[in-house]
Amino acid sequence: MARAVNCGSRWSAERLNRVKKEAEHSPLGDAASLGLLELCDVVGNPDLGPEFRLPISSTLPVLFVTGTLDNNTPLYLVEEVRWRFPNSRHLIV
């Protein structure tokens, strides 16, 4: 399921170019996207497009739950997103 979600949301062309450029100088190379886009193409998982990747906001109450060992959602990114959710709380496990 995680791969299906990643394939549907994908990366913008700008972000993909940035990942490839940074991979040239990274000790781990292209570990962040290794095979992901090829897998998406093989299984026919469509890209949901740039509108899907636009930031959202809401005044509804929202609870963000993260963990200190969560490598997919670093704490600082949640705090950045919370600016668009004025009635949010952040639970760190």
C-alpha positions as a LaTeX table, in Angstrom:
\begin{tabular}{lrrr}
\hline
Residue & $x$ (\AA) & $y$ (\AA) & $z$ (\AA) \\
\hline
Met1 & 0.00 & 0.00 & 0.00 \\
Ala2 & 2.81 & 2.43 & 0.79 \\
Arg3 & 4.17 & 2.03 & $-2.73$ \\
Ala4 & 0.70 & 2.63 & $-4.24$ \\
Val5 & 0.35 & 5.85 & $-2.25$ \\
Asn6 & 3.83 & 6.97 & $-3.29$ \\
Cys7 & 3.12 & 6.17 & $-6.93$ \\
Gly8 & $-0.16$ & 8.09 & $-6.92$ \\
Ser9 & 1.24 & 11.19 & $-5.25$ \\
Arg10 & 4.68 & 10.97 & $-6.90$ \\
Trp11 & 7.02 & 13.95 & $-6.94$ \\
Ser12 & 6.81 & 17.10 & $-8.99$ \\
Ala13 & 9.29 & 17.30 & $-11.86$ \\
Glu14 & 11.22 & 19.93 & $-9.90$ \\
Arg15 & 11.51 & 17.72 & $-6.82$ \\
Leu16 & 12.53 & 14.68 & $-8.88$ \\
Asn17 & 15.28 & 16.71 & $-10.55$ \\
Arg18 & 16.46 & 17.89 & $-7.11$ \\
Val19 & 16.56 & 14.30 & $-5.79$ \\
Lys20 & 18.58 & 13.12 & $-8.80$ \\
Lys21 & 21.01 & 16.06 & $-8.49$ \\
Glu22 & 21.52 & 15.51 & $-4.75$ \\
Ala23 & 21.95 & 11.75 & $-5.30$ \\
Glu24 & 25.08 & 12.45 & $-7.34$ \\
His25 & 26.83 & 13.67 & $-4.16$ \\
Ser26 & 25.12 & 11.47 & $-1.59$ \\
Pro27 & 26.94 & 8.54 & 0.04 \\
Leu28 & 23.75 & 6.49 & $-0.44$ \\
Gly29 & 23.22 & 7.59 & $-4.03$ \\
Asp30 & 19.62 & 7.38 & $-5.25$ \\
Ala31 & 18.31 & 5.45 & $-2.23$ \\
Ala32 & 15.32 & 7.84 & $-1.81$ \\
Ser33 & 13.78 & 6.98 & $-5.17$ \\
Leu34 & 15.50 & 3.73 & $-6.08$ \\
Gly35 & 13.14 & 1.92 & $-8.44$ \\
Leu36 & 10.06 & 3.81 & $-7.28$ \\
Leu37 & 9.14 & 5.47 & $-10.56$ \\
Glu38 & 9.93 & 2.35 & $-12.56$ \\
Leu39 & 7.68 & 0.33 & $-10.25$ \\
Cys40 & 4.85 & 2.83 & $-10.72$ \\
Asp41 & 5.10 & 2.53 & $-14.48$ \\
Val42 & 5.18 & $-1.29$ & $-14.38$ \\
Val43 & 2.05 & $-1.66$ & $-12.23$ \\
Gly44 & 0.17 & 1.07 & $-14.08$ \\
Asn45 & $-0.39$ & 3.25 & $-11.02$ \\
Pro46 & $-1.35$ & 6.68 & $-12.37$ \\
Asp47 & 0.16 & 9.97 & $-11.26$ \\
Leu48 & $-2.62$ & 12.00 & $-9.60$ \\
Gly49 & $-1.13$ & 15.20 & $-11.00$ \\
Pro50 & 0.10 & 18.55 & $-9.71$ \\
Glu51 & $-3.26$ & 19.64 & $-8.27$ \\
Phe52 & $-3.14$ & 16.66 & $-5.90$ \\
Arg53 & 0.19 & 17.93 & $-4.53$ \\
Leu54 & $-1.08$ & 21.44 & $-3.72$ \\
Pro55 & $-1.00$ & 22.40 & $-0.03$ \\
Ile56 & $-4.30$ & 22.16 & 1.84 \\
Ser57 & $-5.55$ & 23.99 & 4.89 \\
Ser58 & $-8.48$ & 23.67 & 7.25 \\
Thr59 & $-9.95$ & 25.26 & 10.34 \\
Leu60 & $-11.34$ & 21.90 & 11.47 \\
Pro61 & $-9.65$ & 20.29 & 14.47 \\
Val62 & $-6.77$ & 18.08 & 13.37 \\
Leu63 & $-4.53$ & 15.75 & 15.37 \\
Phe64 & $-1.09$ & 15.05 & 13.88 \\
Val65 & 0.61 & 11.98 & 15.36 \\
Thr66 & 4.31 & 11.37 & 14.78 \\
Gly67 & 7.11 & 9.51 & 16.46 \\
Thr68 & 10.70 & 10.42 & 17.15 \\
Leu69 & 11.79 & 7.43 & 15.03 \\
Asp70 & 9.45 & 8.21 & 12.11 \\
Asn71 & 11.69 & 8.67 & 9.09 \\
Asn72 & 8.80 & 9.49 & 6.71 \\
Thr73 & 7.41 & 12.42 & 8.69 \\
Pro74 & 10.12 & 14.38 & 10.46 \\
Leu75 & 8.84 & 16.47 & 13.36 \\
Tyr76 & 9.85 & 19.75 & 11.73 \\
Leu77 & 7.73 & 18.99 & 8.64 \\
Val78 & 4.64 & 18.45 & 10.77 \\
Glu79 & 5.24 & 21.75 & 12.51 \\
Glu80 & 5.57 & 23.44 & 9.12 \\
Val81 & 2.27 & 21.94 & 7.91 \\
Arg82 & 0.51 & 22.95 & 11.12 \\
Trp83 & 0.73 & 26.61 & 10.08 \\
Arg84 & $-2.14$ & 25.84 & 7.67 \\
Phe85 & $-4.20$ & 24.11 & 10.38 \\
Pro86 & $-4.82$ & 26.67 & 13.14 \\
Asn87 & $-6.89$ & 24.24 & 15.27 \\
Ser88 & $-4.35$ & 21.44 & 15.28 \\
Arg89 & $-2.42$ & 19.57 & 17.92 \\
His90 & 0.75 & 17.54 & 17.50 \\
Leu91 & 1.19 & 14.36 & 19.52 \\
Ile92 & 4.77 & 13.09 & 19.50 \\
Val93 & 5.15 & 9.45 & 20.53 \\
\hline
\end{tabular}
